[in-house]
């Protein structure tokens, strides 16, 4: 006979459910305010720190695969948010850079994420937020296959 626990402690499943719900809420929030989803927002934010980076670096930095980033960049290029440029060091390689419109939208996205993050940690002390951040930084390494 299983013993009922007052709190569900299946941590992975709780995290997975929270991730799904938070991703949906973040997508809705960004779509309403900035007119983009979280994937495009991730590209805008990453390029703000690494403008003119290679497509492979953008894929790695945003946690997407090369095929996904190519399609995403294509859509964002069509919306005049970024442009592909040929690198002078290797004419076969492409890099991406934000356009003026992309930089402006990035600023909106950064503000939206600040507000979303403030809502996310509502009711937590700074110490509790630090603990959550520490856990989330350590968790992937803790379960990494040897």
C-alpha positions as CSV (number, residue, x, y, z in Angstrom):
1,X,0.0,0.0,0.0
2,X,1.3,3.4,-1.0
3,X,1.7,6.1,1.6
4,X,0.0,9.3,0.6
5,X,2.3,12.3,0.8
6,X,0.9,15.8,1.5
7,X,3.2,17.3,-1.1
8,X,4.0,15.9,-4.5
9,X,7.8,15.4,-4.5
10,X,8.3,14.0,-8.0
11,X,10.6,16.9,-8.8
12,X,11.1,16.2,-12.5
13,X,7.4,16.0,-13.2
14,X,6.7,19.1,-11.2
15,X,9.5,20.9,-13.2
16,X,8.2,19.6,-16.5
17,X,4.6,20.7,-15.7
18,X,5.9,24.2,-14.6
19,X,8.0,24.5,-17.7
20,X,5.1,23.7,-19.9
21,X,2.8,26.2,-18.2
22,X,5.4,28.9,-17.9
23,X,6.4,28.6,-21.6
24,X,2.8,29.0,-22.6
25,X,2.3,32.0,-20.3
26,X,5.5,33.6,-21.5
27,X,4.5,33.0,-25.2
28,X,1.1,34.6,-24.6
29,X,2.6,37.5,-22.7
30,X,5.2,38.3,-25.3
31,X,2.7,37.8,-28.2
32,X,0.3,40.3,-26.5
33,X,2.9,42.9,-25.7
34,X,5.8,42.6,-28.3
35,X,4.1,40.5,-31.0
36,X,6.7,37.7,-30.9
37,X,7.0,34.3,-29.2
38,X,9.7,33.1,-26.9
39,X,11.8,31.6,-29.7
40,X,12.1,34.9,-31.5
41,X,12.6,36.7,-28.2
42,X,15.5,34.4,-27.4
43,X,17.1,35.2,-30.7
44,X,16.7,38.9,-30.1
45,X,18.2,38.8,-26.6
46,X,21.1,36.6,-27.7
47,X,22.0,38.8,-30.6
48,X,21.9,41.8,-28.4
49,X,24.8,40.3,-26.6
50,X,26.4,38.5,-29.5
51,X,25.5,40.5,-32.6
52,X,27.1,39.4,-35.9
53,X,27.5,35.8,-34.6
54,X,27.5,32.7,-36.7
55,X,24.3,30.8,-37.2
56,X,25.8,27.8,-35.4
57,X,26.6,30.0,-32.4
58,X,23.1,31.4,-32.4
59,X,21.7,27.9,-32.4
60,X,23.8,26.8,-29.5
61,X,23.3,30.0,-27.5
62,X,19.5,29.7,-27.8
63,X,19.3,26.0,-27.3
64,X,17.9,25.2,-30.7
65,X,19.2,22.9,-33.4
66,X,20.6,24.2,-36.7
67,X,17.6,23.4,-38.8
68,X,15.2,25.1,-36.3
69,X,17.4,28.2,-36.2
70,X,17.6,28.4,-40.0
71,X,13.8,28.6,-40.3
72,X,13.5,31.0,-37.4
73,X,16.2,33.3,-38.8
74,X,14.4,33.2,-42.2
75,X,11.1,34.3,-40.7
76,X,12.8,37.0,-38.6
77,X,14.7,38.2,-41.7
78,X,11.4,38.4,-43.6
79,X,10.1,40.6,-40.8
80,X,13.2,42.8,-41.1
81,X,14.3,42.0,-37.5
82,X,17.7,40.7,-38.5
83,X,19.9,40.2,-41.6
84,X,22.3,37.5,-42.7
85,X,25.7,38.7,-43.5
86,X,28.6,36.9,-45.2
87,X,31.7,36.7,-43.0
88,X,34.8,38.2,-44.6
89,X,37.0,35.5,-42.9
90,X,35.0,32.7,-44.5
91,X,32.7,33.5,-47.3
92,X,30.8,30.2,-46.9
93,X,29.8,31.0,-43.3
94,X,26.9,33.2,-42.5
95,X,26.4,35.4,-39.5
96,X,23.3,37.3,-38.3
97,X,22.9,40.8,-37.2
98,X,20.0,42.8,-35.7
99,X,18.5,45.5,-37.9
100,X,17.3,48.8,-36.3
101,X,13.8,47.3,-36.1
102,X,15.3,44.3,-34.4
103,X,17.2,46.4,-31.8
104,X,14.0,48.3,-31.0
105,X,12.0,45.2,-30.6
106,X,14.7,43.7,-28.4
107,X,14.4,46.6,-26.0
108,X,10.6,45.9,-25.8
109,X,11.2,42.2,-25.2
110,X,13.8,42.9,-22.5
111,X,11.3,45.1,-20.7
112,X,8.6,42.5,-21.1
113,X,10.8,39.8,-19.6
114,X,11.8,42.1,-16.7
115,X,8.1,42.5,-15.9
116,X,7.4,38.7,-16.4
117,X,10.3,37.8,-14.1
118,X,9.1,40.2,-11.5
119,X,5.7,38.4,-11.6
120,X,7.4,35.0,-11.6
121,X,9.2,35.6,-8.3
122,X,6.3,37.3,-6.5
123,X,6.0,36.1,-3.0
124,X,9.7,34.9,-2.8
125,X,12.4,36.4,-0.8
126,X,15.7,37.3,-2.4
127,X,17.3,34.4,-0.6
128,X,14.7,32.0,-1.9
129,X,15.2,33.3,-5.5
130,X,18.9,32.7,-5.1
131,X,18.2,29.1,-4.0
132,X,16.0,28.5,-7.0
133,X,18.7,29.9,-9.3
134,X,21.3,27.8,-7.7
135,X,19.2,24.6,-8.1
136,X,18.4,25.3,-11.7
137,X,22.1,25.9,-12.5
138,X,23.2,22.7,-10.7
139,X,20.4,20.3,-11.7
140,X,21.4,19.6,-15.3
141,X,25.0,18.8,-14.2
142,X,23.7,16.6,-11.3
143,X,21.8,14.3,-13.7
144,X,24.3,14.3,-16.5
145,X,25.2,10.8,-17.7
146,X,28.7,9.8,-16.8
